[in-house]
């Protein structure tokens, strides 16, 4: 996605980078909020169910312990299997020629901001999901509000990745960007997913 949406590419498609990038960030925030609210609601229901059967997970230290256990489990999955569970799909690159920039910007952002609609390339996404469940387990309304807030923050951070492409205005800059991007991939390869 980063190799497709940049000023040079948008100009070639007759689109405006600022509009596409803005739509991407907005979509990413909405995707994060959607996942945050959905997964947070799972946490609210899980917390209520556990409380209903008398399981005492209500204290902050117990919830933090559950979160730390989840981090360790995710780390073990990544380093043992070398890949993460999730959908084996990416955003549809055909949208780049079929729709206006704001449409594919919003759609790509929504999918990537949701965190679970495409390949999961980092264990941090799984940790984020567990954190949202744990926060949601604090109940209504606070647990759900904070879950949505965490989702919005996640989506915003993912959405801002588009700004890394803002200076690609020539083929030479695009080549240099790809070299930096592929060089950085080796550093984070251990967290892998499909290559």
PyMOL commands that set and color helices and strands:
alter all, ss='L'
color gray80, all
select helices_A, chain A and resi 7-12+17-52+60-81+95-98+101-114+123-136+142-165+171-187+189-191
alter helices_A, ss='H'
color red, helices_A
deselect
rebuild
show_as cartoon
